[in-house]
Protein backbone atom coordinates (compact mmCIF):
# COMPACT_ATOMS: atom_id res chain seq x y z
CA UNK A 1 0.00 0.00 0.00
CA UNK A 2 3.04 2.25 -0.01
CA UNK A 3 2.36 3.84 3.37
CA UNK A 4 3.49 3.31 6.92
CA UNK A 5 1.60 1.06 9.34
CA UNK A 6 -2.16 1.07 8.89
CA UNK A 7 -2.12 2.71 5.44
CA UNK A 8 -2.62 6.26 6.80
CA UNK A 9 -3.14 7.68 3.30
CA UNK A 10 -5.79 5.01 2.59
CA UNK A 11 -4.00 4.11 -0.64
CA UNK A 12 -5.66 0.70 -0.72
CA UNK A 13 -9.08 2.28 -1.25
CA UNK A 14 -8.13 5.28 -3.39
CA UNK A 15 -8.49 5.04 -7.16
CA UNK A 16 -6.07 7.90 -7.90
CA UNK A 17 -2.95 5.89 -7.00
CA UNK A 18 -1.45 2.60 -8.15
CA UNK A 19 -0.51 1.70 -4.57
CA UNK A 20 -2.47 -1.06 -2.85
CA UNK A 21 -3.67 -2.50 -6.16
CA UNK A 22 -3.16 -5.21 -8.72
CA UNK A 23 -2.45 -3.55 -12.05
CA UNK A 24 -3.26 -4.85 -15.53
CA UNK A 25 -1.57 -3.50 -18.65
CA UNK A 26 -1.18 -4.44 -22.29
CA UNK A 27 2.56 -4.29 -22.91
CA UNK A 28 1.99 -3.88 -26.66
CA UNK A 29 -0.43 -0.95 -26.29
CA UNK A 30 0.73 0.83 -23.10
CA UNK A 31 -0.19 3.48 -21.97
CA UNK A 32 -3.56 2.70 -23.56
CA UNK A 33 -5.32 0.57 -20.91
CA UNK A 34 -6.91 -2.76 -21.79
CA UNK A 35 -10.68 -2.92 -21.77
CA UNK A 36 -12.26 -4.00 -18.50
CA UNK A 37 -10.06 -2.26 -15.93
CA UNK A 38 -11.58 -0.31 -13.05
CA UNK A 39 -13.05 2.99 -14.22
CA UNK A 40 -13.03 6.38 -12.53
CA UNK A 41 -9.39 6.43 -11.48
CA UNK A 42 -5.94 5.28 -12.51
CA UNK A 43 -6.50 3.42 -15.80
CA UNK A 44 -4.11 0.57 -14.91
CA UNK A 45 -6.08 -0.64 -11.86
CA UNK A 46 -7.54 -4.15 -12.08
CA UNK A 47 -8.17 -4.82 -8.35
CA UNK A 48 -7.95 -2.68 -5.23
CA UNK A 49 -7.97 -3.03 -1.46
CA UNK A 50 -4.68 -4.95 -1.10
CA UNK A 51 -1.94 -4.33 1.43
CA UNK A 52 1.01 -6.41 0.20
CA UNK A 53 0.11 -9.28 -2.15
CA UNK A 54 3.10 -11.58 -1.65
CA UNK A 55 2.64 -13.55 -3.73
CA UNK A 56 -0.08 -14.17 -6.28
CA UNK A 57 -0.33 -16.84 -8.95
CA UNK A 58 -2.64 -18.23 -11.58
CA UNK A 59 -4.02 -21.75 -11.61
CA UNK A 60 -2.69 -23.08 -14.91
CA UNK A 61 -5.63 -25.48 -15.08
CA UNK A 62 -8.43 -22.94 -14.75
CA UNK A 63 -6.93 -19.47 -15.11
CA UNK A 64 -8.20 -18.51 -11.64
CA UNK A 65 -6.11 -16.12 -9.54
CA UNK A 66 -5.00 -16.80 -5.95
CA UNK A 67 -3.60 -13.89 -3.94
CA UNK A 68 -1.66 -14.16 -0.69
CA UNK A 69 -2.05 -10.73 0.94
CA UNK A 70 0.20 -9.99 3.93
CA UNK A 71 -1.67 -8.55 6.90
CA UNK A 72 -0.91 -5.69 9.25
CA UNK A 73 -1.39 -6.64 12.91
CA UNK A 74 -3.37 -9.82 13.33
CA UNK A 75 -4.48 -11.69 10.20
CA UNK A 76 -3.02 -13.08 6.97
CA UNK A 77 -5.30 -13.84 4.03
CA UNK A 78 -5.74 -15.71 0.77
CA UNK A 79 -7.97 -14.00 -1.78
CA UNK A 80 -9.52 -15.74 -4.76
CA UNK A 81 -10.57 -14.36 -8.14
CA UNK A 82 -12.24 -16.42 -10.83
CA UNK A 83 -10.73 -16.15 -14.28
CA UNK A 84 -11.58 -12.86 -15.97
CA UNK A 85 -13.55 -11.42 -13.04
CA UNK A 86 -11.41 -8.54 -11.83
CA UNK A 87 -12.50 -5.14 -10.54
CA UNK A 88 -12.65 -6.58 -7.02
CA UNK A 89 -12.15 -4.65 -3.79
CA UNK A 90 -10.38 -6.92 -1.30
CA UNK A 91 -10.99 -4.62 1.63
CA UNK A 92 -7.75 -3.15 2.96
CA UNK A 93 -7.67 -0.87 5.03
CA UNK A 94 -11.35 -1.29 5.88
CA UNK A 95 -10.70 -4.95 6.65
CA UNK A 96 -7.78 -7.17 7.57
CA UNK A 97 -8.74 -10.70 6.62
CA UNK A 98 -12.44 -11.03 7.37
CA UNK A 99 -12.19 -8.60 10.31
CA UNK A 100 -12.77 -4.87 10.58
CA UNK A 101 -9.54 -2.84 10.72
CA UNK A 102 -10.47 0.80 10.16
CA UNK A 103 -12.87 1.33 11.84
CA UNK A 104 -12.12 -1.46 14.31
CA UNK A 105 -15.81 -2.34 14.61
CA UNK A 106 -18.91 -1.82 12.52
CA UNK A 107 -17.08 -1.43 9.21
CA UNK A 108 -19.11 -1.33 6.00
CA UNK A 109 -18.54 -4.55 4.03
CA UNK A 110 -20.69 -3.50 1.08
CA UNK A 111 -18.87 -4.17 -2.20
CA UNK A 112 -15.93 -5.93 -0.57
CA UNK A 113 -14.65 -9.39 -1.53
CA UNK A 114 -13.57 -11.19 1.64
CA UNK A 115 -10.76 -13.77 1.65
CA UNK A 116 -11.44 -17.47 1.15
CA UNK A 117 -8.90 -18.39 3.83
CA UNK A 118 -7.14 -16.61 6.69
CA UNK A 119 -5.00 -17.31 9.74
CA UNK A 120 -4.02 -15.27 12.77
CA UNK A 121 -0.58 -14.21 13.92
CA UNK A 122 -0.71 -17.02 16.43
CA UNK A 123 0.24 -19.21 13.43
CA UNK A 124 2.71 -16.94 11.65
CA UNK A 125 3.45 -13.38 10.58
CA UNK A 126 3.52 -13.06 6.78
CA UNK A 127 1.68 -15.19 4.23
CA UNK A 128 3.56 -16.50 1.20
CA UNK A 129 1.12 -17.23 -1.61
CA UNK A 130 1.71 -20.31 -3.71
CA UNK A 131 0.12 -22.27 -6.53
CA UNK A 132 -2.49 -24.86 -7.33
CA UNK A 133 -0.65 -28.11 -7.96
CA UNK A 134 -1.14 -29.31 -11.56
CA UNK A 135 1.81 -31.66 -11.84
CA UNK A 136 1.81 -35.42 -12.34
CA UNK A 137 4.36 -36.63 -9.79
CA UNK A 138 1.94 -36.47 -6.84
CA UNK A 139 -1.59 -37.30 -8.05
CA UNK A 140 -3.01 -37.05 -4.53
CA UNK A 141 -2.60 -33.26 -4.38
CA UNK A 142 -3.69 -32.32 -7.91
CA UNK A 143 -6.01 -29.32 -7.68
CA UNK A 144 -4.85 -28.42 -4.18
CA UNK A 145 -3.65 -24.84 -3.51
CA UNK A 146 -0.49 -24.65 -1.37
CA UNK A 147 0.64 -21.61 0.61
CA UNK A 148 2.93 -20.96 3.59
CA UNK A 149 4.05 -18.52 6.26
CA UNK A 150 7.46 -16.84 6.27
CA UNK A 151 7.97 -16.82 10.06
CA UNK A 152 6.50 -20.14 11.20
CA UNK A 153 7.39 -22.05 7.98
CA UNK A 154 4.03 -23.77 8.21
CA UNK A 155 2.54 -24.96 4.93
CA UNK A 156 -1.21 -25.25 4.36
CA UNK A 157 -3.43 -26.27 1.47
CA UNK A 158 -7.04 -26.39 0.40
CA UNK A 159 -9.25 -27.25 -2.55
CA UNK A 160 -11.90 -25.03 -4.11
CA UNK A 161 -14.94 -27.06 -5.08
CA UNK A 162 -18.06 -25.44 -6.48
CA UNK A 163 -17.12 -22.03 -5.13
CA UNK A 164 -16.38 -23.35 -1.64
CA UNK A 165 -13.07 -23.96 0.12
CA UNK A 166 -12.95 -27.60 1.14
CA UNK A 167 -10.46 -30.18 2.35
CA UNK A 168 -8.25 -27.78 4.31
CA UNK A 169 -5.06 -29.63 5.15
CA UNK A 170 -1.77 -28.65 6.77
CA UNK A 171 1.24 -30.16 4.98
CA UNK A 172 4.07 -28.93 7.20
CA UNK A 173 4.97 -32.29 8.72
CA UNK A 174 4.76 -33.99 5.33
CA UNK A 175 6.91 -31.53 3.39
CA UNK A 176 9.25 -30.49 6.21
CA UNK A 177 9.24 -33.43 8.67
CA UNK A 178 12.43 -32.29 10.42
CA UNK A 179 11.24 -28.65 10.60
CA UNK A 180 14.50 -27.32 9.20
CA UNK A 181 13.19 -24.72 6.74
CA UNK A 182 14.61 -21.31 7.55
CA UNK A 183 12.10 -18.85 6.09
CA UNK A 184 9.90 -19.71 3.11
CA UNK A 185 10.00 -16.73 0.75
CA UNK A 186 8.34 -18.06 -2.40
CA UNK A 187 6.85 -20.96 -4.30
CA UNK A 188 7.58 -21.78 -7.92
CA UNK A 189 6.33 -24.14 -10.59
CA UNK A 190 8.05 -25.58 -13.63
CA UNK A 191 6.80 -26.27 -17.15
CA UNK A 192 5.27 -29.56 -16.01
CA UNK A 193 3.39 -28.03 -13.10
CA UNK A 194 5.66 -29.44 -10.40
CA UNK A 195 6.08 -27.22 -7.34
CA UNK A 196 9.15 -25.75 -5.64
CA UNK A 197 9.79 -23.97 -2.33
CA UNK A 198 12.34 -21.21 -1.79
CA UNK A 199 14.03 -21.44 1.61
CA UNK A 200 15.35 -17.91 1.91
CA UNK A 201 17.03 -18.52 5.23
CA UNK A 202 19.33 -21.16 3.77
CA UNK A 203 19.45 -19.98 0.15
CA UNK A 204 17.87 -23.17 -1.19
CA UNK A 205 15.31 -24.04 -3.88
CA UNK A 206 13.57 -27.29 -2.96
CA UNK A 207 11.35 -29.40 -5.21
CA UNK A 208 8.18 -30.97 -3.82
CA UNK A 209 8.59 -34.69 -4.60
CA UNK A 210 6.59 -37.78 -3.68
CA UNK A 211 7.88 -39.91 -0.83
VOGURO-962113 format. One record per residue: residue in three letters; x, y, z of N, C-alpha, C in turn. Coordinates in steps of 0.05 Angstrom, whole numbers, always signed. Layout:
<lumbas>
Ala/X/Y/Z/X/Y/Z/X/Y/Z $
...
</lumbas>
This chain:
<lumbas>
Unk/+16/-24/+0/+0/+0/+0/+17/+25/+0 $
Unk/+43/+22/+3/+61/+45/+0/+62/+64/+24 $
Unk/+47/+59/+45/+47/+77/+67/+61/+64/+91 $
Unk/+60/+78/+114/+70/+66/+138/+47/+49/+150 $
Unk/+51/+39/+175/+32/+21/+187/+3/+32/+186 $
Unk/-15/+14/+178/-43/+21/+178/-53/+36/+153 $
Unk/-35/+40/+134/-42/+54/+109/-55/+81/+115 $
Unk/-41/+100/+128/-52/+125/+136/-63/+142/+113 $
Unk/-53/+138/+89/-63/+154/+66/-86/+140/+52 $
Unk/-94/+116/+63/-116/+100/+52/-111/+94/+22 $
Unk/-86/+88/+15/-80/+82/-13/-95/+58/-23 $
Unk/-100/+38/-5/-113/+14/-14/-141/+19/-26 $
Unk/-154/+40/-16/-182/+46/-25/-184/+69/-45 $
Unk/-162/+83/-50/-163/+106/-68/-158/+97/-96 $
Unk/-173/+108/-115/-170/+101/-143/-151/+119/-158 $
Unk/-140/+139/-144/-121/+158/-158/-92/+151/-154 $
Unk/-87/+127/-144/-59/+118/-140/-57/+88/-147 $
Unk/-34/+80/-157/-29/+52/-163/-23/+35/-138 $
Unk/-18/+48/-116/-10/+34/-91/-34/+19/-80 $
Unk/-28/-5/-69/-49/-21/-57/-68/-35/-77 $
Unk/-57/-39/-101/-73/-50/-123/-59/-74/-137 $
Unk/-74/-88/-153/-63/-104/-174/-68/-90/-200 $
Unk/-47/-86/-216/-49/-71/-241/-50/-90/-265 $
Unk/-63/-81/-286/-65/-97/-311/-60/-79/-334 $
Unk/-39/-86/-350/-31/-70/-373/-28/-88/-397 $
Unk/-30/-76/-421/-24/-89/-446/+4/-78/-455 $
Unk/+24/-95/-453/+51/-86/-458/+55/-77/-487 $
Unk/+37/-86/-505/+40/-78/-533/+25/-52/-539 $
Unk/+7/-43/-521/-9/-19/-526/-5/+3/-505 $
Unk/+11/-3/-484/+15/+17/-462/+24/+44/-473 $
Unk/+13/+66/-463/-4/+70/-439/-34/+67/-444 $
Unk/-42/+59/-467/-71/+54/-471/-80/+30/-454 $
Unk/-99/+33/-436/-106/+11/-418/-123/-10/-432 $
Unk/-121/-35/-424/-138/-55/-436/-167/-52/-426 $
Unk/-185/-60/-443/-214/-58/-435/-219/-75/-411 $
Unk/-236/-65/-393/-245/-80/-370/-233/-72/-344 $
Unk/-213/-54/-344/-201/-45/-319/-221/-28/-303 $
Unk/-215/-23/-278/-232/-6/-261/-234/+22/-274 $
Unk/-257/+33/-273/-261/+60/-284/-262/+81/-262 $
Unk/-258/+106/-270/-261/+128/-251/-236/+134/-235 $
Unk/-213/+124/-244/-188/+129/-230/-164/+122/-247 $
Unk/-142/+113/-235/-119/+106/-250/-126/+84/-270 $
Unk/-120/+87/-296/-130/+68/-316/-117/+41/-315 $
Unk/-96/+37/-299/-82/+11/-298/-93/-7/-276 $
Unk/-112/+3/-260/-122/-13/-237/-140/-35/-246 $
Unk/-134/-59/-237/-151/-83/-242/-166/-91/-216 $
Unk/-152/-91/-193/-163/-96/-167/-153/-76/-147 $
Unk/-168/-72/-125/-159/-54/-105/-163/-66/-77 $
Unk/-155/-51/-56/-159/-61/-29/-139/-81/-20 $
Unk/-114/-80/-30/-94/-99/-22/-72/-85/-7 $
Unk/-60/-99/+12/-39/-87/+29/-11/-93/+18 $
Unk/-6/-119/+14/+20/-128/+4/+17/-156/-7 $
Unk/+7/-159/-32/+2/-186/-43/+29/-200/-49 $
Unk/+36/-218/-32/+62/-232/-33/+58/-261/-27 $
Unk/+52/-277/-46/+53/-271/-75/+26/-279/-87 $
Unk/+23/-274/-113/-2/-283/-126/+6/-300/-150 $
Unk/-12/-319/-157/-7/-337/-179/-32/-347/-192 $
Unk/-30/-354/-217/-53/-365/-232/-53/-395/-231 $
Unk/-77/-406/-229/-80/-435/-232/-78/-441/-262 $
Unk/-58/-456/-270/-54/-462/-298/-76/-479/-310 $
Unk/-91/-493/-292/-113/-510/-302/-138/-495/-307 $
Unk/-143/-473/-293/-169/-459/-295/-166/-430/-302 $
Unk/-142/-418/-298/-139/-389/-302/-147/-372/-278 $
Unk/-156/-385/-257/-164/-370/-233/-139/-359/-219 $
Unk/-144/-337/-204/-122/-322/-191/-124/-326/-161 $
Unk/-102/-334/-148/-100/-336/-119/-80/-315/-109 $
Unk/-88/-300/-88/-72/-278/-79/-66/-281/-49 $
Unk/-41/-283/-42/-33/-283/-14/-27/-255/-5 $
Unk/-44/-243/+11/-41/-215/+19/-32/-213/+48 $
Unk/-8/-202/+52/+4/-200/+79/-11/-180/+95 $
Unk/-18/-188/+120/-33/-171/+138/-17/-150/+153 $
Unk/-31/-135/+170/-18/-114/+185/-12/-123/+214 $
Unk/-32/-127/+230/-28/-133/+258/-35/-161/+267 $
Unk/-57/-172/+255/-67/-196/+267/-73/-219/+247 $
Unk/-79/-213/+222/-90/-234/+204/-76/-233/+177 $
Unk/-71/-257/+166/-60/-262/+139/-83/-274/+123 $
Unk/-83/-268/+96/-106/-277/+81/-98/-287/+53 $
Unk/-116/-305/+43/-115/-314/+15/-140/-305/+2 $
Unk/-137/-289/-20/-159/-280/-36/-161/-297/-61 $
Unk/-186/-299/-71/-190/-315/-95/-206/-298/-116 $
Unk/-198/-302/-141/-211/-287/-163/-215/-306/-186 $
Unk/-240/-311/-194/-245/-328/-217/-234/-316/-242 $
Unk/-227/-332/-260/-215/-323/-286/-232/-301/-298 $
Unk/-219/-279/-305/-232/-257/-319/-251/-240/-303 $
Unk/-251/-243/-277/-271/-228/-261/-257/-209/-242 $
Unk/-242/-191/-253/-228/-171/-237/-247/-149/-227 $
Unk/-235/-126/-222/-250/-103/-211/-261/-109/-183 $
Unk/-246/-124/-168/-253/-132/-140/-240/-113/-120 $
Unk/-254/-108/-98/-243/-93/-76/-239/-113/-53 $
Unk/-214/-118/-46/-208/-138/-26/-206/-127/+2 $
Unk/-213/-102/+6/-220/-92/+33/-200/-75/+48 $
Unk/-174/-78/+43/-155/-63/+59/-157/-33/+53 $
Unk/-158/-14/+72/-153/-17/+101/-179/-20/+117 $
Unk/-202/-22/+103/-227/-26/+118/-226/-52/+133 $
Unk/-216/-73/+120/-214/-99/+133/-186/-110/+132 $
Unk/-180/-127/+151/-156/-143/+151/-165/-172/+154 $
Unk/-161/-188/+133/-175/-214/+132/-205/-209/+131 $
Unk/-220/-224/+147/-249/-221/+147/-258/-202/+170 $
Unk/-238/-188/+182/-244/-172/+206/-241/-142/+200 $
Unk/-257/-126/+214/-255/-97/+212/-228/-88/+221 $
Unk/-216/-69/+206/-191/-57/+214/-194/-27/+219 $
Unk/-206/-13/+201/-209/+16/+203/-236/+24/+191 $
Unk/-257/+27/+208/-257/+27/+237/-255/-2/+248 $
Unk/-247/-3/+274/-242/-29/+286/-268/-46/+289 $
Unk/-290/-33/+290/-316/-47/+292/-336/-33/+274 $
Unk/-356/-48/+266/-378/-36/+250/-371/-27/+223 $
Unk/-350/-38/+211/-342/-29/+184/-362/-37/+163 $
Unk/-363/-22/+142/-382/-27/+120/-370/-46/+100 $
Unk/-382/-70/+98/-371/-91/+81/-383/-91/+53 $
Unk/-401/-71/+47/-414/-70/+22/-393/-67/-1 $
Unk/-395/-85/-21/-377/-83/-44/-350/-96/-40 $
Unk/-345/-107/-17/-319/-119/-11/-319/-149/-17 $
Unk/-297/-159/-27/-293/-188/-31/-275/-198/-8 $
Unk/-286/-214/+10/-271/-224/+33/-254/-248/+25 $
Unk/-233/-253/+40/-215/-275/+33/-229/-302/+36 $
Unk/-218/-322/+21/-229/-349/+23/-215/-365/+45 $
Unk/-192/-355/+55/-178/-368/+77/-162/-346/+92 $
Unk/-159/-350/+118/-143/-332/+134/-131/-347/+157 $
Unk/-111/-336/+169/-100/-346/+195/-90/-323/+211 $
Unk/-89/-327/+237/-80/-305/+255/-50/-306/+260 $
Unk/-40/-286/+273/-12/-284/+278/-3/-303/+301 $
Unk/-22/-318/+311/-14/-340/+329/-1/-363/+313 $
Unk/-6/-363/+286/+5/-384/+269/+26/-374/+249 $
Unk/+34/-349/+251/+54/-339/+233/+54/-309/+233 $
Unk/+67/-297/+212/+69/-268/+212/+66/-256/+183 $
Unk/+71/-272/+163/+70/-261/+136/+65/-284/+116 $
Unk/+42/-283/+103/+34/-304/+85/+51/-303/+59 $
Unk/+57/-327/+49/+71/-330/+24/+53/-346/+5 $
Unk/+41/-332/-14/+22/-345/-32/+36/-364/-50 $
Unk/+22/-385/-58/+34/-406/-74/+19/-412/-100 $
Unk/+15/-437/-106/+2/-445/-131/-16/-469/-126 $
Unk/-34/-473/-145/-50/-497/-147/-33/-518/-161 $
Unk/-30/-541/-148/-13/-562/-159/-27/-575/-183 $
Unk/-13/-574/-206/-23/-586/-231/-2/-605/-243 $
Unk/+16/-615/-227/+36/-633/-237/+26/-662/-238 $
Unk/+44/-680/-244/+36/-708/-247/+51/-726/-227 $
Unk/+71/-716/-214/+87/-733/-196/+72/-741/-171 $
Unk/+53/-724/-162/+39/-729/-137/+9/-727/-142 $
Unk/-3/-748/-153/-32/-746/-161/-50/-739/-138 $
Unk/-43/-746/-113/-60/-741/-91/-64/-712/-84 $
Unk/-48/-694/-94/-52/-665/-88/-59/-649/-112 $
Unk/-65/-661/-134/-74/-646/-158/-99/-630/-152 $
Unk/-98/-604/-159/-120/-586/-154/-120/-574/-126 $
Unk/-99/-579/-111/-97/-568/-84/-79/-544/-84 $
Unk/-89/-522/-72/-73/-497/-70/-55/-498/-46 $
Unk/-29/-493/-49/-10/-493/-27/+0/-465/-22 $
Unk/+2/-458/+4/+13/-432/+12/+27/-436/+39 $
Unk/+42/-416/+48/+59/-419/+72/+61/-393/+87 $
Unk/+75/-394/+109/+81/-370/+125/+111/-367/+128 $
Unk/+121/-343/+125/+149/-337/+125/+162/-342/+153 $
Unk/+148/-335/+174/+159/-336/+201/+157/-364/+213 $
Unk/+134/-377/+211/+130/-403/+224/+138/-426/+206 $
Unk/+141/-420/+180/+148/-441/+160/+126/-463/+158 $
Unk/+103/-456/+167/+81/-475/+164/+70/-474/+136 $
Unk/+61/-497/+126/+51/-499/+99/+23/-510/+100 $
Unk/+4/-497/+87/-24/-505/+87/-34/-509/+58 $
Unk/-57/-521/+56/-69/-525/+29/-99/-528/+32 $
Unk/-112/-523/+9/-141/-528/+8/-149/-533/-21 $
Unk/-173/-541/-24/-185/-545/-51/-210/-527/-53 $
Unk/-213/-515/-77/-238/-501/-82/-256/-519/-99 $
Unk/-280/-523/-89/-299/-541/-102/-326/-528/-103 $
Unk/-335/-521/-127/-361/-509/-130/-364/-482/-116 $
Unk/-342/-467/-115/-342/-441/-103/-337/-441/-73 $
Unk/-333/-465/-61/-328/-467/-33/-299/-478/-28 $
Unk/-287/-468/-6/-261/-479/+2/-266/-504/+18 $
Unk/-255/-526/+9/-259/-552/+23/-232/-565/+28 $
Unk/-232/-586/+43/-209/-604/+47/-184/-588/+55 $
Unk/-188/-570/+75/-165/-556/+86/-146/-575/+100 $
Unk/-120/-573/+93/-101/-593/+103/-74/-579/+107 $
Unk/-62/-583/+131/-35/-573/+135/-15/-594/+126 $
Unk/+5/-585/+111/+25/-603/+100/+53/-600/+111 $
Unk/+55/-585/+133/+81/-579/+144/+97/-604/+151 $
Unk/+85/-622/+165/+99/-646/+174/+106/-665/+151 $
Unk/+90/-663/+130/+95/-680/+107/+118/-669/+90 $
Unk/+118/-643/+85/+138/-631/+68/+164/-622/+82 $
Unk/+161/-618/+108/+185/-610/+124/+185/-625/+151 $
Unk/+188/-652/+149/+185/-669/+173/+205/-662/+195 $
Unk/+229/-652/+188/+249/-646/+208/+248/-617/+217 $
Unk/+229/-601/+205/+225/-573/+212/+251/-557/+210 $
Unk/+264/-560/+188/+290/-546/+184/+289/-523/+165 $
Unk/+266/-517/+153/+264/-494/+135/+269/-469/+150 $
Unk/+283/-450/+137/+292/-426/+151/+279/-401/+142 $
Unk/+256/-401/+131/+242/-377/+122/+233/-380/+93 $
Unk/+209/-391/+89/+198/-394/+62/+192/-367/+50 $
Unk/+204/-361/+27/+200/-335/+15/+184/-336/-11 $
Unk/+182/-360/-23/+167/-361/-48/+161/-390/-55 $
Unk/+142/-394/-72/+137/-419/-86/+144/-415/-115 $
Unk/+148/-437/-130/+152/-436/-158/+140/-460/-171 $
Unk/+136/-459/-197/+127/-483/-212/+141/-484/-238 $
Unk/+146/-508/-248/+161/-512/-273/+141/-517/-296 $
Unk/+153/-522/-319/+136/-525/-343/+117/-549/-341 $
Unk/+123/-568/-324/+105/-591/-320/+86/-588/-297 $
Unk/+86/-565/-284/+68/-561/-262/+77/-571/-235 $
Unk/+103/-580/-234/+113/-589/-208/+121/-564/-191 $
Unk/+118/-567/-165/+122/-544/-147/+149/-544/-133 $
Unk/+158/-520/-126/+183/-515/-113/+178/-496/-90 $
Unk/+195/-498/-69/+196/-479/-47/+223/-465/-46 $
Unk/+222/-439/-40/+247/-424/-36/+251/-421/-6 $
Unk/+273/-432/+4/+281/-429/+32/+300/-406/+33 $
Unk/+290/-382/+39/+307/-358/+38/+328/-358/+60 $
Unk/+322/-370/+83/+341/-370/+105/+366/-386/+99 $
Unk/+363/-407/+82/+387/-423/+75/+395/-420/+46 $
Unk/+381/-403/+31/+389/-400/+3/+385/-424/-14 $
Unk/+362/-438/-10/+357/-463/-24/+332/-462/-40 $
Unk/+331/-476/-63/+306/-481/-78/+301/-511/-76 $
Unk/+278/-518/-65/+271/-546/-59/+248/-555/-76 $
Unk/+249/-577/-88/+227/-588/-104/+209/-605/-87 $
Unk/+183/-603/-91/+164/-619/-76/+161/-646/-91 $
Unk/+171/-667/-79/+172/-694/-92/+155/-713/-76 $
Unk/+146/-735/-89/+132/-756/-74/+151/-771/-56 $
Unk/+141/-782/-34/+158/-798/-17/+167/-823/-31 $
</lumbas>
